[in-house]
């Protein structure tokens, strides 16, 4: 299984396209306070969600609830505590190894347009984003962060020869650090097989 959280080291500049747009100052938001009988946030997962799919395993702790969905390859979760929605999708495909980066660029283009289409009339500001091929050349990654007047949303996708696995998180907050920390915590619960 592959844990995305460990980014590869090495020179990827020739395949990486990064753009940085400074984000406006946001009012701070905070994680909910811990109860005295719960020593860490890791222990608050009373209603832990675990999904075991043939292509991945996802484990979420906290007050996450799965939202019913008719698509067997899309999994949606919501947390009232964090005011956050998560959508995990898997699309099974057959992609030639030398086309992974090309497909990843198309995924980035389609996702950005989908963000704009779903928020018509609202101004969306995109921050850091990239599309890159891993040094092993068996997987490409797509990532971006963006915000509108209500939420910060982050997207990460893996493109392998057999699938596109994507993770989208939208948090009703104006605190970028809170959003990023929550996103990273959620991703720690995702593991999958390559390819």
C-alpha positions in Angstrom: 0.0 0.0 0.0 1.1 3.5 -0.7 0.9 6.3 1.9 0.7 9.6 -0.1 1.7 11.7 2.9 5.4 10.9 2.4 6.3 13.1 -0.5 9.2 12.0 -2.7 12.5 13.8 -2.5 14.5 14.6 -5.6 14.4 17.0 -8.5 11.0 17.1 -10.2 11.2 20.6 -11.5 11.0 19.6 -15.1 7.5 18.0 -14.6 6.2 20.3 -11.9 4.1 23.3 -12.6 3.6 25.4 -9.5 1.8 28.6 -9.2 1.5 30.6 -6.0 -1.2 33.1 -5.4 -1.0 34.8 -2.0 -4.1 34.2 0.1 -5.8 37.1 1.9 -5.6 37.2 5.7 -8.3 35.1 7.3 -9.9 35.2 10.7 -8.6 32.3 12.8 -10.6 29.1 13.4 -9.8 26.5 15.9 -10.3 22.8 16.3 -13.0 21.9 18.9 -11.6 21.7 22.4 -10.8 18.3 23.8 -12.8 16.9 26.7 -10.7 16.1 29.8 -11.5 12.4 29.4 -10.1 12.3 25.9 -6.3 12.8 26.0 -5.8 13.3 22.3 -7.8 13.9 19.1 -6.8 10.4 18.1 -9.0 9.0 20.8 -12.1 10.9 19.8 -13.0 8.5 17.0 -16.1 7.0 18.7 -17.9 6.8 15.3 -14.8 5.8 13.3 -15.5 5.3 9.6 -13.6 2.6 7.8 -14.0 1.8 4.1 -12.2 -1.2 2.6 -12.4 -1.1 -1.1 -10.5 -3.4 -3.5 -8.4 -0.3 -4.5 -7.9 1.5 -1.2 -8.5 1.6 2.5 -9.9 4.8 4.2 -10.1 5.3 7.9 -11.6 8.5 9.5 -11.9 9.3 13.1 -14.3 11.8 14.7 -17.9 12.6 14.0 -17.8 11.7 10.3 -21.0 10.4 8.7 -21.2 8.7 5.3 -23.6 10.4 3.0 -25.6 8.0 0.9 -24.6 7.9 -2.7 -25.8 5.8 -5.7 -22.3 5.7 -7.2 -20.4 2.6 -5.9 -17.0 4.3 -6.7 -17.7 7.6 -4.9 -17.7 8.0 -1.1 -18.9 11.1 0.6 -18.5 12.0 4.3 -19.5 15.1 6.3 -18.5 16.3 9.8 -20.6 18.8 11.6 -17.8 19.4 14.1 -15.3 20.4 11.4 -17.9 21.9 9.0 -16.2 19.8 6.3 -17.2 17.6 3.4 -15.0 14.9 1.9 -15.4 13.1 -1.4 -13.2 10.2 -2.3 -13.6 8.8 -5.8 -11.9 6.0 -7.7 -12.1 5.6 -11.5 -10.8 2.3 -12.9 -9.0 2.8 -16.2 -6.2 1.4 -18.4 -3.6 4.1 -18.9 -0.3 3.6 -20.7 2.7 4.4 -18.5 4.0 7.0 -20.9 0.6 8.8 -20.7 0.3 9.2 -17.0 1.5 12.9 -16.9 -0.7 13.8 -19.8 -3.8 12.2 -18.1 -2.9 14.0 -14.8 -2.8 17.4 -16.6 -6.2 16.7 -18.0 -7.5 15.7 -14.6 -6.2 19.1 -13.2 -7.9 21.0 -16.0 -11.3 19.2 -15.6 -11.3 19.6 -11.8 -10.5 23.3 -11.9 -13.3 23.8 -14.4 -15.7 21.8 -12.2 -14.8 24.1 -9.3 -15.7 27.1 -11.4 -18.9 25.5 -12.8 -20.2 24.5 -9.3 -19.7 28.1 -8.0 -21.0 30.2 -10.8 -21.2 33.8 -9.8 -18.7 33.4 -7.0 -15.1 34.5 -7.2 -12.7 31.5 -6.8 -9.0 32.1 -5.9 -6.6 29.2 -6.6 -3.5 28.9 -4.6 -0.7 26.4 -4.9 -1.2 23.7 -7.5 0.9 21.2 -9.3 0.9 18.2 -11.6 4.0 16.0 -11.4 5.2 12.5 -12.3 6.8 10.6 -9.5 10.5 9.6 -10.0 9.4 5.9 -10.2 7.3 7.0 -13.2 4.5 4.6 -12.2 2.2 7.4 -10.8 1.4 11.1 -11.4 -0.1 13.5 -8.8 -2.4 16.4 -9.1 -3.0 18.9 -6.3 -4.5 22.3 -5.7 -5.9 24.5 -3.0 -8.6 27.2 -3.6 -11.1 29.2 -1.7 -14.3 31.2 -2.3 -16.2 33.5 0.1 -17.5 30.5 2.1 -14.9 27.7 2.1 -11.4 26.5 1.5 -11.2 23.4 -0.7 -8.3 21.1 -1.4 -7.9 18.4 -4.1 -5.4 15.6 -4.5 -5.4 12.9 -7.1 -3.2 10.0 -8.0 -3.1 8.8 -11.6 -1.8 5.2 -12.0 -2.0 2.8 -14.9 -5.1 1.3 -13.5 -7.0 4.1 -11.8 -7.5 7.7 -10.8 -8.0 8.0 -7.1 -9.0 11.5 -5.9 -9.7 13.1 -2.6 -11.5 16.4 -2.3 -12.0 18.3 1.0 -14.1 21.4 1.5 -14.1 23.2 4.9 -16.3 26.1 5.8 -13.5 28.2 7.3 -11.3 31.2 6.4 -8.3 29.8 8.3 -5.9 28.3 5.8 -3.8 26.6 8.5 -6.8 24.9 10.0 -7.9 23.7 6.5 -4.5 22.4 5.7 -4.0 20.6 9.0 -7.4 18.9 8.7 -6.8 17.9 5.1 -3.5 16.3 6.1 -5.1 14.5 9.0 -7.8 13.1 6.8 -5.2 11.9 4.2 -3.3 10.0 6.8 -6.2 7.6 6.9 -5.9 6.8 3.1 -3.8 4.0 1.8 -4.0 2.4 -1.6 -2.3 0.0 -4.0 -0.1 1.0 -6.9 -0.9 0.6 -9.8 
